[in-house]
């Protein structure tokens, strides 16, 4: 049996990968909000959200650009992660890495405004409120 016969069909499409990445990012925003409540001090919570927002912005830029480049470089032979067993050479690994990087970048792109919004919500919280931690 050849490696091409083992590849899961139908092939991945760019819009499907982007849509799943956006849904993952939307699911991560409430988790970030719940996780930020575990940070006790007001200033530490602001710092945590600022760092997560900055990291998400950086990851979004790198992930989307690198993912689109790998998508272009694989010339239409895009494989799912479950098709990893069909990778036979180093150049075939690009076909699996392209959708992973793109989905990760889009997820971080959606997480970034959520982290910034939560940062501003915590920053504007009055003294003594439940968001302040005091």
C-alpha positions, -999 to 999 in steps of 0.1 A, spaced: 0 0 0 14 34 -10 16 64 14 -8 84 -8 -35 58 -4 -33 61 34 -40 98 35 -74 107 49 -98 123 25 -113 148 18 -83 172 18 -81 201 42 -92 235 30 -78 268 42 -112 282 53 -119 251 74 -85 253 92 -91 290 99 -126 284 111 -115 257 136 -86 279 148 -111 307 154 -134 284 174 -105 273 195 -95 309 202 -131 317 212 -131 288 236 -98 299 251 -111 334 261 -135 322 289 -108 298 301 -84 327 303 -109 347 322 -114 319 347 -77 314 350 -71 351 357 -94 348 387 -69 324 402 -43 352 403 -48 369 437 -33 404 435 -48 431 412 -14 442 398 -4 406 392 -36 399 374 -31 429 351 5 417 345 -7 382 337 -33 393 312 -8 418 296 18 390 292 -8 366 278 -20 393 253 15 401 242 24 364 238 -8 358 218 -1 387 195 34 374 188 22 339 183 -6 350 160 18 369 137 44 341 136 19 313 133 -2 328 106 27 340 84 47 308 89 16 286 84 6 303 52 41 300 39 42 263 47 7 259 31 21 276 -1 53 255 0 34 222 3 17 228 -31 -17 216 -23 -7 184 -5 -20 193 30 -24 165 55 -41 162 89 -22 153 121 -36 118 120 -18 114 86 15 117 103 22 80 97 22 88 59 52 112 63 82 94 47 107 123 44 116 157 59 99 176 32 67 157 38 65 170 74 57 204 60 24 191 48 14 183 84 29 214 100 11 239 77 -24 234 91 -11 231 127 8 264 125 -21 282 108 -46 269 133 -24 279 162 -19 314 148 -56 320 142 -64 308 176 -39 332 191 -52 360 169 -87 355 184 -73 351 220 -54 384 217 -84 408 218 -100 387 245 -69 391 267 -67 428 260 -104 432 269 -100 413 301 -69 434 309 -90 466 305 -118 451 325 -94 444 354 -77 478 350 -110 497 353 -123 477 383 -129 499 414 -111 493 446 -128 466 467 -146 449 438 -145 411 433 -122 417 402 -98 437 423 -92 408 447 -96 431 477 
